[in-house]
Each structure stands twice: as C-alpha cells, then as structure tokens.
Amino acid sequence: MQDLQQYSAWRERVATALEQYRSWVQAAELLDAEAGQRLARALARVRDDRLSVAFVAEFSRGKSELINAIFFADYGQRIVPSSPGRTTMCPTELAWDPALPPCIRLLPIETRAAHLATGDYRDDPAAWTVLPLDLDAPERMIDTFKQVSLTRRVNKDEASGFGLYDAEDPDLAATVGDDGLVEIPQWRHALINFPHPLLKQGLVILDTPGLNAIGTEPELTLNLIPNAHAVLFVLGAETGVTKSDIEVWRTHIGAGPGRLVVLNKIDAMWDELKSPQENDAAIAHQQASVAQLLGVADTQVFPVSAQKALVGKINGDMALFGKSRLGRLETALFDELVPARQDILRSQLRQDMDLLLAGQQALLGTRIRDLVEQRQELQSLRGKNQGVITHMMRRVEMEKKEFDASLFKLQGTRAVFTTLSMELYSSIGMDVVQGQVDAVRAAMQAARFGTGTRPPVRAFFEAVRANLDASSAKIGEINAMMDSMYRKFSAEHGLSMAVPMQLSLQRYREEIDAIEAIYMKQFGTATLLITSRGTLLDRFFDSIASRVRQSFRAANADVEAWLKVIMAPLEAQIRQHREQLRGRQTSIQRILEATDTLEQKIAAFEAAQQDLEKVKGRLAGLSGAVTRALDADLPQLEAA
C-alpha cells in the first residue's frame, strides 16, 4: 500500500516539474504546436496513469473477500458483497473519478442484444443506470453495492438473444430450471466510483464473475484482463486446481509479469488435531502441487486466508492476520506492480523530454546565432562609408527575396502534403474499418458451421493489418518529404532545426496481433465445433470489432494530431528567420540614416545575446528538474 502512495507522490512531483517547465517555455516563446502537444500528452500520461489489478476466479473461491481484506478492511466491514455462493454476477470495476459523485453505474444486461461491446457504452451516459452511494450511511451504501449480485429469470429465447444460453452447449443447457427459465445477471457491467484513498491515487480494481462469465463477456478476455497490470488468479486451498481452472489459466491468463496465483481459504486446512508444522507442511504440499499444474514457480503461488485476514485487520488481531499470510501477498503485489509501472512511465516521459529539449535547444540556438550574425554584421560597419552600408542593405534584400522564393516553393510542397494526407486517411479512416467489419459479419452469418467462420475472421485481421501497413508506408512518404524539406531549408538559409516529429503505428499493429491471438486461443477448432454459429457471433465478434475500432480510433487521433504539428517546427523557424531578416533590414536602414546609433545597436544585440544565454541556462535547469523528478526512487520520496 505504501508503495502505491509513494508512486502517487512521485507522479505528482513529476507533474509539478512538467507544469513549471511548460509555463516557463511558453513564456519564453519556445513552445510551438508540436512541443505543446507533446507536453500536454506527457502531462496527461502522468496525471491519468492508472494501476489496474484484476481478480479472476471460479465462484466461491473467496475472491470478493480477498478484495475486502486487501483494500477495504479499514472500513471495519465488508464493502464488496461477499457470502457463500456467487456474489459478483457481472464484471465490476472500482475506481475514483473526481469529476463524478460517489455512485454505481450499471449497464443493463439488455445491451448485449445490440452489436456493441461494453467499451462502446463507456462514453454514453444515457446507457447506464446510476445509483448514488451514501457514504454517511454504510448500511444503505452496502445495500447499493449488492446490485452487482442481482439476477433475474428469463425464457430461453431471451437468454439466447443475450448470448447467455445455447441449447447446444451442455453446460448452459443444464442451467435451465424446472420452470423452463434461465437465471441471468441483471447487469452486464458495473462501474463503482468510490473515494477510497488507494483508488484516489490511481488504483483500479476489477472484480470478475465466475470463470464461465469470461466466455460470455468477451470484454474481459479481449480487454480488461489482458490490459490489467496485475492479475490475481484465486483458487481454493481445499479444491486445488480444477480442470476449468487450468483451462482459464492457459487460455486467458498464463504465467508472466504481474500474474500471481492465490491459494485462498487455507484456514480450511488448519486441522486442530495436527501440529502447526504438519498444517504448514500440508499447505506447502498443496502450494507445490498448484505451482506444478500451472507451470509456475512455488514463489508465484501465495497461500492465504482472506477471511481470517479481514477479521484480523478489523479486530486488530495481528496474530490472526499473520497466520492468514496475506501480508506476503500484499508485499509481492505492490513490490512487483508499482516499480514495473514506474519504469514504463519513466521511459516514456524521458523520450518525450529528450525530443522536447532537442527542439527547444535548436530554436534557442537559431535565435542566438541570428543575434551573433547581426551583431557581427553591425560591427563590420564600423568606419565604413555609406556605399558599403548601402551594399549590405542590398544583400539583405537579396536574401529576403531568396527566402520569399523558397516560401513560394513551400506552397507546392504543402499541396503534395495535403494529397498524401488524404491518401493516408483512405487506408486508416474509420469508414474503411467499419466496411470491413460489416463484410466479415455478413460472411460469418453466411457460414453454415462454426468452423466456417474462421476464414472470414482470418481475412478480416489480414485486411486490418494491410490497412495499417499501407498507412505506415504513407506516413513514411510524408516523413521522407518533410525530412527533405527540413534539410533543404536548413542548408539554403542556415536554419538549425530538430528532426521532424516521427509517427509509428507499430503499437497498433501489435494490438491487432494480440487481439487475433486471443481470438485463436479462445476459439480453437474444438470450441468452434461445439459452439453454435449464433452464439459465436454474439459472444465474440462484436467485441473483436469494437476493440479493433478502438485501436483505429486511437490511431486516427494520433495521425490527425501528427499531421497538424509536423510542420510546426519548420513554420516556427520560418517566422523567426523572416523576423530576423526584417530586423537586419531595419537596423541597417537606421544606421544608413543615422550612423551615431551603430554602437547603441551593437550594445543592444550584445545584451540580447546575454539574455538568451540566461534563457538557455534556465531551460537546462528546468529540464534537469524534470529529469531529477523522473529519476527519483520511491524510497527517496519517502525520505523526503
């Protein structure tokens, strides 16, 4: 817990240093559109950073109790509903958004009938049922929390329409009651906005329903679980690893960073007729067995008793809490989660700062060089007659004409830039993606058997990747053209410019590969053979399409922002160079008309150069402050 508090303090220090840096470079007129956008993105990355922890288990493994024990024991009672049997019927996210009041937002199960994934509803307030949380009335608040446990009974056709019943699936067919009705969750998804101290610091807790719900709500499989920074896979100590546990571990979770196995309910193995050593040996044997079956090290399996840990924390019984072994899990969770997340964020921000500083140093360097050239030019006029001064005036005018001619040529390049931009959107535009989604859905519906749906989906992913490849090629053309233009202006007019801002779509290609890999794991040939075509479509493809659309929507936003700012450094240098030429022209003209101002002008340029050198030093100092904030370790923050 302390690690998370330190991490939050580290983010706040970094954000403060970035704000000071931005304010100062803006006042110093060193912030062009590209740099402004990059700084805004860096600040948003720091402020909006979240650490998500997902809890995955079959029902009755004590998952909700574990959440209460780790995060909510300070409230002196259970916050998340926890009782024998199934208590969490829909995926539930606990987080804090200060823009919203404490509340629970619930997505009705009826939304499953539409061709939209859960993620498509997140920005649609009208789709959610909102219930306020009364923080001053714990009993009423806990009653509101129980909404995530509610179910209702519907006929088979209605359940089938929601993708929650399939007569050809023996497991689902067995859920039909004597009255011919099927029990289904009342809600599809729950978002709980709760002002818990850890949630305020950026923690997001995902509580999932039983393992069978992972298949029925693909948002979990495609998005929430894979993107969680830590996944706690909860098993029962008395049952060990079941067949369904192994299947979910291999298909949806798997060993890797931030993946921990929790062997809960070890208190069921506390045999009062055996010695503590014998009980510990039995728990250790079960721990080793679980590790072997899941293919992980013994140290990745944590035997705990969530219920005893919660009781121990609430009653202040530290002996009972120690016996529950929860402290080891808490330490491992945050010791692994927080430093890994900090390293990723630190690396991203360092890259941003390197690019920002390079561009601003180039801009300052050009300003200083222009002042030096103007001062040297004026110094060369000392003792010269009016004929020489007139000649220099003509030379400046000639330079200005050549520069204006270059700007005229730049207009032609802008036309090419516009054409290439339109061609880029022809391969990455949202209408293109939606057309491919519609085509593959039609092809899947036309397939007679489940296995016949695989070729259209495979073709869909190939087409999506081809779109990204074509877009990347077009981005390469634009980059090459801009690089050539930058080099040309730099050579012809002595401008010192940073490399044009680069854009890569590689991370979106990797996202598409990851989505396809999940699809292939989730829907192997055996699954396709036993799953009806209608259920397959309802269960998975809409979520795949939604996730691909999200990726392309983000890629489009990146492309749009990049196209807006890629010329910003060049345009800033052009404006500065034009002002410098006008300044030279004005200075020489005044010297021509009144030679007694020459020394005053030289002195003014020397003073301006000294001021810019101070600005350069201040820029280095502020960027150094950001670097120091980034490099600070969490224990250093605690000491501070």
C-alpha positions in Angstrom: 0.0 0.0 0.0 2.8 2.3 0.9 4.5 1.7 -2.5 1.3 3.0 -4.2 1.3 6.1 -2.0 4.9 6.7 -2.9 4.2 6.1 -6.6 1.4 8.7 -6.4 3.7 11.2 -4.8 6.3 10.5 -7.5 3.8 11.2 -10.2 2.7 14.4 -8.5 6.3 15.6 -8.3 6.9 14.8 -12.0 3.6 16.6 -13.0 4.7 19.7 -11.0 8.1 19.8 -12.7 6.5 19.4 -16.1 4.0 22.2 -15.3 6.8 24.5 -14.3 8.7 23.6 -17.4 5.7 24.2 -19.7 4.8 27.6 -18.1 8.3 28.8 -18.5 9.0 27.7 -22.1 5.6 29.1 -23.0 6.5 32.5 -21.5 9.9 32.3 -23.3 8.1 31.7 -26.6 9.8 28.3 -27.1 6.6 26.3 -27.3 5.4 25.6 -30.8 2.3 23.5 -31.6 4.3 20.2 -31.7 6.1 20.8 -28.5 2.8 22.0 -26.8 1.0 18.8 -27.9 3.9 16.6 -26.7 4.0 18.3 -23.3 0.2 18.1 -22.9 0.3 14.4 -23.8 3.1 13.8 -21.2 1.2 15.6 -18.5 -2.0 13.7 -19.3 0.1 10.4 -19.2 1.3 11.3 -15.7 -2.0 12.5 -14.3 -4.2 9.9 -15.8 -1.9 6.9 -15.1 -3.8 4.0 -13.6 -2.7 0.8 -11.9 -5.2 -1.9 -12.6 -5.5 -5.1 -10.6 -7.9 -7.9 -11.8 -9.2 -10.7 -9.6 -10.1 -13.8 -11.6 -11.6 -17.0 -10.1 -14.4 -19.5 -10.3 -17.2 -18.7 -8.0 -17.0 -19.5 -4.3 -13.2 -19.1 -4.2 -13.4 -16.1 -1.9 -12.4 -13.5 -4.5 -14.6 -10.7 -3.2 -13.5 -11.4 0.4 -9.9 -11.1 -0.8 -10.6 -7.7 -2.3 -12.2 -6.6 1.0 -9.2 -7.9 3.0 -6.6 -6.2 0.9 -8.3 -2.9 0.2 -11.3 -2.2 2.4 -10.6 -3.6 5.9 -10.1 -0.1 7.2 -13.8 0.5 6.8 -14.5 -2.1 9.6 -16.9 -4.2 7.5 -17.3 -5.8 4.1 -17.7 -3.2 1.3 -17.8 -5.6 -1.7 -20.6 -8.2 -1.3 -19.1 -11.5 -0.1 -21.0 -14.6 1.0 -21.2 -18.3 0.2 -22.1 -18.9 -3.5 -21.9 -16.4 -6.3 -21.9 -12.8 -5.2 -20.4 -11.0 -8.2 -22.7 -11.6 -11.2 -21.2 -9.0 -13.6 -17.7 -7.6 -14.2 -17.2 -4.8 -11.6 -14.6 -2.0 -11.7 -13.8 0.1 -8.7 -12.1 3.3 -9.3 -12.3 7.0 -8.5 -13.1 9.9 -10.9 -13.3 13.2 -9.1 -15.5 14.6 -11.8 -18.3 12.3 -10.7 -20.0 11.9 -7.4 -19.7 8.6 -5.4 -22.0 6.3 -7.3 -22.5 2.9 -9.0 -23.1 3.0 -12.8 -24.8 -0.2 -14.0 -25.1 -1.3 -17.7 -28.3 -3.3 -18.2 -28.0 -6.8 -19.5 -30.3 -5.9 -22.4 -27.4 -4.1 -24.1 -26.0 -7.5 -25.0 -28.7 -7.8 -27.7 -27.0 -5.0 -29.7 -23.9 -5.3 -31.8 -21.9 -3.3 -29.3 -19.2 -4.2 -26.7 -19.2 -2.9 -23.2 -16.4 -0.5 -24.1 -18.7 1.2 -26.7 -21.0 2.3 -24.0 -18.5 3.9 -21.7 -18.9 7.3 -23.2 -22.7 7.1 -23.4 -24.1 8.3 -20.0 -27.7 7.5 -21.2 -26.9 3.8 -21.4 -26.1 3.4 -17.7 -28.4 3.2 -14.6 -26.8 5.5 -11.9 -27.3 4.8 -8.2 -25.8 7.3 -5.7 -23.6 6.0 -2.8 -24.4 7.5 0.5 -21.0 7.5 2.3 -22.6 8.7 5.5 -24.9 5.7 5.7 -22.8 2.5 5.4 -25.8 0.1 5.6 -27.5 1.9 2.6 -24.2 2.0 0.7 -23.6 -1.7 1.2 -27.2 -2.4 0.0 -26.4 -0.4 -3.1 -23.2 -2.5 -3.6 -25.4 -5.6 -3.7 -26.7 -4.6 -7.1 -23.8 -6.5 -8.6 -25.2 -9.7 -7.2 -28.7 -9.4 -8.7 -30.1 -11.8 -11.2 -33.4 -12.4 -12.9 -35.0 -15.4 -14.7 -35.9 -15.2 -18.4 -37.0 -17.6 -21.0 -34.5 -19.5 -23.2 -35.1 -17.3 -26.3 -34.4 -14.1 -24.4 -31.3 -15.6 -22.7 -30.1 -16.8 -26.2 -30.7 -13.3 -27.6 -28.3 -12.0 -25.0 -25.7 -14.7 -25.8 -26.2 -16.3 -22.4 -27.8 -19.5 -23.4 -27.1 -22.1 -26.1 -29.0 -25.3 -26.3 -26.1 -27.0 -28.0 -23.8 -26.2 -25.1 -24.3 -28.9 -22.4 -23.1 -26.7 -19.6 -25.5 -24.0 -20.4 -28.4 -26.4 -21.2 -28.1 -27.7 -17.6 -28.8 -24.2 -16.2 -32.5 -24.4 -17.3 -34.8 -24.6 -14.3 -37.9 -26.8 -13.8 -39.9 -23.8 -14.9 -38.1 -23.6 -18.2 -36.4 -20.3 -17.3 -32.7 -19.4 -17.2 -31.1 -17.3 -14.5 -29.1 -14.5 -15.9 -27.3 -11.4 -14.4 -29.4 -8.3 -14.1 -26.5 -6.1 -15.1 -23.8 -6.5 -17.8 -21.1 -4.3 -16.2 -20.7 -2.2 -13.1 -18.5 0.9 -12.6 -18.2 1.9 -8.9 -16.9 5.4 -8.3 -15.7 5.3 -4.7 -13.4 7.7 -2.9 -11.1 5.1 -1.3 -7.6 6.6 -0.7 -5.9 4.0 -2.9 -8.4 4.5 -5.7 -7.8 8.2 -5.5 -4.1 7.5 -6.1 -4.9 5.8 -9.4 -5.7 2.2 -8.4 -8.4 0.4 -10.4 -9.8 -2.9 -9.1 -11.5 -5.3 -11.4 -13.7 -7.9 -9.8 -14.8 -10.6 -12.3 -17.7 -13.1 -12.1 -17.1 -16.8 -12.2 -14.9 -18.2 -14.9 -17.8 -19.2 -17.1 -18.6 -15.5 -17.4 -15.2 -14.9 -19.0 -16.5 -16.6 -22.2 -19.9 -14.9 -22.2 -18.5 -11.3 -21.8 -15.6 -11.1 -24.2 -14.7 -7.6 -23.0 -12.9 -9.4 -20.1 -11.0 -11.7 -22.4 -10.1 -9.1 -25.0 -9.5 -6.0 -23.0 -9.9 -5.8 -19.2 -7.9 -8.9 -18.1 -5.0 -8.7 -20.8 -4.6 -5.0 -20.0 -4.5 -5.3 -16.2 -1.1 -4.6 -14.7 -1.6 -7.4 -12.2 -3.9 -10.4 -12.3 -4.6 -12.4 -9.2 -5.8 -15.9 -10.1 -7.7 -17.1 -7.0 -8.0 -20.9 -6.2 -9.5 -22.7 -3.2 -7.0 -24.4 -1.0 -9.4 -27.3 -0.3 -10.1 -27.9 -4.1 -6.7 -27.0 -5.6 -6.6 -26.7 -9.4 -9.7 -27.9 -11.2 -9.9 -28.7 -14.9 -11.7 -25.4 -15.6 -9.1 -23.5 -13.6 -6.3 -24.9 -15.8 -8.2 -24.1 -19.0 -8.8 -20.5 -17.9 -5.2 -20.1 -16.8 -3.8 -21.3 -20.1 -6.3 -19.5 -22.3 -6.8 -16.2 -20.6 -4.0 -15.5 -18.1 -0.8 -17.5 -18.2 2.5 -17.0 -16.4 4.2 -13.7 -16.8 4.9 -10.3 -15.1 2.2 -9.3 -12.6 0.5 -12.7 -12.8 0.1 -14.1 -9.3 -1.7 -17.3 -8.1 -3.6 -17.0 -4.8 -4.4 -20.2 -2.9 -7.2 -19.0 -0.7 -9.1 -20.5 2.3 -6.0 -22.2 3.8 -7.9 -21.9 7.1 -9.9 -25.0 5.8 -6.6 -26.8 6.2 -5.9 -25.7 9.8 -6.5 -29.1 11.4 -6.6 -28.6 15.2 -5.7 -32.3 15.7 -2.4 -31.7 13.9 0.6 -29.6 14.9 1.3 -26.2 13.3 4.3 -27.8 11.5 2.1 -30.5 10.0 -0.5 -28.0 8.9 2.2 -25.9 7.3 3.6 -28.9 5.5 0.1 -29.8 4.1 -0.3 -26.2 2.8 3.2 -26.3 1.3 2.4 -29.5 -0.4 -0.8 -28.0 -1.9 1.2 -24.9 -2.9 3.8 -27.1 -4.8 1.1 -29.1 -6.5 -0.7 -25.9 -7.7 2.6 -24.5 -9.0 3.4 -27.7 -10.9 0.0 -27.9 -12.5 0.0 -24.3 -13.6 3.7 -24.3 -14.7 4.9 -21.5 -12.3 7.4 -21.3 -9.5 6.3 -22.1 -6.0 7.1 -18.5 -5.1 4.4 -17.3 -7.5 1.7 -19.2 -5.5 0.5 -17.4 -2.3 -1.4 -19.5 0.3 -3.7 -17.1 2.2 -6.9 -16.9 4.2 -8.7 -13.8 3.1 -11.5 -14.2 5.6 -9.1 -14.6 8.6 -7.0 -11.6 7.3 -10.1 -9.4 7.1 -11.2 -10.5 10.6 -7.7 -9.9 11.9 -7.4 -6.4 10.4 -10.9 -5.3 11.6 -10.4 -6.7 15.2 -6.8 -5.6 15.4 -5.7 -9.3 15.9 -2.3 -9.2 14.3 -1.6 -12.8 15.3 -4.5 -13.9 13.3 -3.6 -11.6 10.4 0.0 -13.0 10.4 -1.4 -16.5 10.4 -3.5 -15.6 7.3 -0.3 -14.9 5.4 -2.0 -12.1 3.5 0.9 -9.7 4.2 3.2 -11.6 1.9 0.8 -11.4 -0.9 0.3 -7.6 -0.4 4.0 -7.1 -0.4 4.6 -9.2 -3.5 1.7 -7.5 -5.3 2.8 -3.9 -4.9 6.6 -4.6 -4.9 6.2 -6.1 -8.4 3.4 -3.9 -9.7 4.5 -0.4 -8.8 8.2 -0.5 -9.9 7.3 -2.1 -13.2 4.7 0.5 -13.9 7.0 3.3 -12.8 9.8 2.1 -15.2 7.4 2.1 -18.1 6.1 5.6 -17.4 9.6 6.9 -16.7 10.9 5.6 -20.0 8.0 7.2 -22.0 8.5 10.5 -20.3 12.3 10.5 -20.8 11.7 10.0 -24.5 9.3 12.9 -24.6 11.7 15.2 -22.7 14.6 14.3 -25.0 12.6 15.3 -28.0 11.2 18.4 -26.4 14.6 19.6 -25.2 16.2 19.0 -28.6 13.6 21.1 -30.4 13.8 24.0 -27.9 17.6 24.0 -27.9 17.6 24.1 -31.7 15.2 27.1 -31.6 17.3 28.9 -29.0 20.5 28.1 -30.9 19.0 29.7 -34.0 18.0 32.8 -32.1 21.5 33.1 -30.6 23.1 32.5 -34.0 20.9 35.2 -35.6 21.9 37.7 -32.9 25.6 36.9 -33.3 25.3 37.3 -37.1 23.5 40.6 -36.8 26.0 41.9 -34.2 28.9 40.9 -36.3 27.3 42.5 -39.3 26.9 45.7 -37.5 30.4 45.6 -36.1 31.7 45.2 -39.6 30.1 48.6 -40.4 32.3 50.5 -38.0 34.2 53.1 -40.0 32.6 52.1 -43.3 31.2 54.7 -45.7 27.6 54.9 -46.9 28.4 53.0 -50.1 29.3 49.9 -48.1 26.3 50.2 -45.9 24.1 50.5 -49.0 25.7 47.4 -50.4 24.9 45.4 -47.3 21.4 46.7 -47.4 21.0 45.3 -51.0 22.5 42.0 -49.8 19.9 41.6 -47.1 17.2 42.5 -49.6 18.5 39.8 -51.9 18.5 37.2 -49.0 14.9 38.2 -48.3 13.9 37.7 -51.9 15.5 34.3 -52.0 13.8 33.3 -48.8 10.4 34.5 -50.1 11.0 32.4 -53.3 11.7 29.4 -51.1 8.4 30.0 -49.3 6.6 30.1 -52.6 8.1 26.7 -53.4 7.0 25.5 -50.0 3.4 26.1 -51.1 3.8 23.4 -53.8 5.1 21.0 -51.1 2.1 21.8 -49.0 -0.2 20.7 -51.9 1.7 17.4 -52.1 1.4 17.1 -48.3 -2.4 17.5 -48.5 -2.7 14.9 -51.2 -0.6 12.4 -49.2 -2.7 13.1 -46.1 -5.9 12.3 -47.9 -4.4 9.1 -49.2 -3.4 8.2 -45.7 -7.0 8.5 -44.4 -8.1 6.3 -47.3 -6.4 3.3 -45.6 -6.8 4.2 -41.9 -10.1 6.0 -41.9 -12.9 4.7 -39.6 -15.3 4.2 -42.5 -12.8 1.8 -44.1 -12.6 -0.3 -40.9 -16.4 -0.3 -40.5 -16.8 -1.5 -44.0 -14.5 -4.4 -43.3 -16.4 -5.2 -40.1 -19.7 -5.3 -41.9 -18.3 -7.5 -44.6 -16.8 -10.1 -42.3 -20.0 -10.2 -40.2 -22.0 -11.0 -43.3 -19.5 -13.7 -44.3 -19.7 -15.3 -40.9 -23.5 -15.3 -40.9 -23.4 -17.0 -44.3 -21.1 -19.7 -43.0 -23.0 -22.9 -42.3 -20.9 -24.2 -39.5 -18.8 -22.7 -36.7 -15.5 -23.7 -38.3 -16.6 -21.9 -41.5 -16.4 -18.6 -39.5 -12.6 -18.8 -39.2 -11.6 -17.9 -42.8 -13.6 -14.6 -42.8 -12.2 -13.6 -39.4 -8.7 -14.5 -40.5 -9.2 -12.5 -43.7 -10.5 -9.6 -41.5 -7.3 -9.5 -39.5 -5.2 -9.7 -42.6 -7.1 -6.8 -44.1 -6.8 -4.7 -41.0 -3.1 -5.3 -40.9 -2.8 -4.4 -44.6 -4.6 -1.1 -43.8 -2.0 -0.4 -41.1 0.9 -1.4 -43.4 -0.4 0.9 -46.2 -0.9 3.7 -43.7 2.6 3.2 -42.3 4.0 3.3 -45.9 2.2 6.6 -46.5 3.5 8.0 -43.2 7.0 7.0 -44.4 6.4 9.0 -47.6 5.3 12.1 -45.6 8.2 11.7 -43.3 10.7 11.5 -46.2 9.2 14.6 -47.8 9.3 16.6 -44.6 12.8 15.5 -43.8 13.9 16.6 -47.3 12.2 19.9 -46.9 13.7 20.5 -43.4 17.2 19.7 -44.8 16.7 21.9 -47.8 15.7 24.9 -45.7 18.4 24.3 -43.2 21.1 24.2 -46.0 19.8 27.1 -48.0 19.1 29.5 -45.1 21.3 28.2 -42.3 18.4 27.3 -40.1 19.1 24.9 -37.2 16.1 22.6 -36.9 15.2 19.5 -35.0 14.3 16.3 -36.8 10.6 16.4 -37.8 8.3 14.6 -35.3 8.1 10.9 -36.1 4.9 8.8 -36.0 4.8 5.0 -35.8 1.7 2.8 -36.0 3.7 -0.3 -34.7 1.9 -0.4 -31.3 -1.5 -0.6 -33.1 -0.2 -3.4 -35.3 0.9 -5.2 -32.1 -2.6 -4.6 -30.6 -4.2 -6.2 -33.6 -1.8 -9.2 -33.4 -2.7 -9.5 -29.7 -6.5 -9.4 -30.4 -6.1 -12.1 -33.1 -4.0 -14.3 -30.7 -6.7 -14.1 -28.1 -9.4 -15.0 -30.7 -7.3 -18.0 -31.8 -6.8 -19.2 -28.2 -10.5 -18.6 -27.3 -11.9 -20.2 -30.4 -9.8 -23.2 -31.3 -11.3 -25.8 -33.6 -12.7 -27.8 -30.7 -14.6 -24.8 -29.4 -15.9 -23.9 -32.8 -17.2 -27.4 -33.3 -19.3 -27.4 -30.1 -20.4 -23.7 -30.2 -23.4 -22.7 -32.3 -22.8 -20.0 -35.0 -25.3 -17.5 -33.5 -23.7 -17.8 -30.0 -20.3 -17.5 -31.5 -21.2 -14.2 -33.3 -22.9 -12.8 -30.2 -20.2 -13.8 -27.9 -17.1 -12.7 -29.6 -17.0 -11.0 -33.0 -18.8 -7.8 -31.8 -16.1 -7.4 -29.1 -13.4 -8.1 -31.6 -14.8 -5.4 -33.9 -15.2 -3.0 -31.0 -11.6 -3.5 -29.9 -10.3 -3.1 -33.5 -12.4 0.1 -33.9 -10.9 1.4 -30.6 -7.4 0.8 -31.9 -8.1 2.5 -35.2 -9.9 5.4 -33.5 -6.7 6.0 -31.4 -4.5 5.6 -34.5 -6.7 8.2 -36.3 -6.3 10.6 -33.4 -2.5 10.1 -33.5 -2.4 10.7 -37.2 -4.6 13.8 -37.1 -2.5 15.3 -34.3 0.7 14.4 -36.1 -0.4 16.0 -39.4 -1.4 19.2 -37.6 2.0 19.6 -35.9 4.6 18.0 -38.2 5.2 21.4 -39.9 5.2 23.4 -36.7 9.0 23.4 -36.1 9.6 24.5 -39.7 6.9 27.2 -39.5 8.3 28.5 -36.2 11.8 28.7 -37.8 10.4 30.4 -40.9 8.7 33.0 -38.8 11.8 33.6 -36.7 14.0 33.8 -39.8 11.7 36.2 -41.5 11.6 38.4 -38.4 15.4 38.2 -38.3 15.8 39.4 -41.9 13.3 42.2 -41.3 15.3 43.2 -38.2 18.6 43.2 -40.1 17.0 45.3 -42.8 15.6 47.8 -40.3 18.9 48.1 -38.4 21.0 48.7 -41.5 18.5 51.2 -42.7 18.7 53.1 -39.5 22.5 53.0 -39.5 22.4 54.3 -43.0 20.2 57.3 -41.9 22.0 58.0 -38.6 25.4 56.4 -38.1 25.5 57.5 -34.4 23.1 54.7 -33.5 25.6 52.0 -34.6 27.2 51.5 -31.2 23.9 51.5 -29.5 22.6 48.8 -31.8 25.7 46.7 -31.2 25.3 47.0 -27.5 21.6 46.1 -27.7 22.5 42.9 -29.6 25.2 42.0 -27.1 22.7 42.5 -24.2 20.0 40.4 -26.1 22.6 37.6 -26.7 23.4 37.6 -22.9 19.7 37.3 -22.1 19.3 34.4 -24.5 22.3 32.6 -22.8 20.5 33.1 -19.5 17.4 31.6 -21.1 19.4 28.7 -22.3 20.7 28.1 -18.8 17.2 28.4 -17.3 15.9 25.8 -19.9 18.7 23.4 -18.9 17.8 23.9 -15.2 14.1 23.3 -15.6 14.7 20.2 -17.8 17.1 19.0 -15.2 14.4 19.4 -12.5 12.1 17.2 -14.6 14.9 14.6 -15.1 15.6 14.6 -11.3 11.9 14.1 -10.6 11.8 11.2 -13.1 14.9 9.6 -11.7 13.8 9.8 -8.0 13.3 6.3 -6.5 10.3 5.6 -4.3 12.3 5.2 -1.1 13.9 8.6 -1.8 10.4 10.2 -1.9 9.6 8.6 1.5 12.8 10.0 3.0 12.0 13.4 1.5 
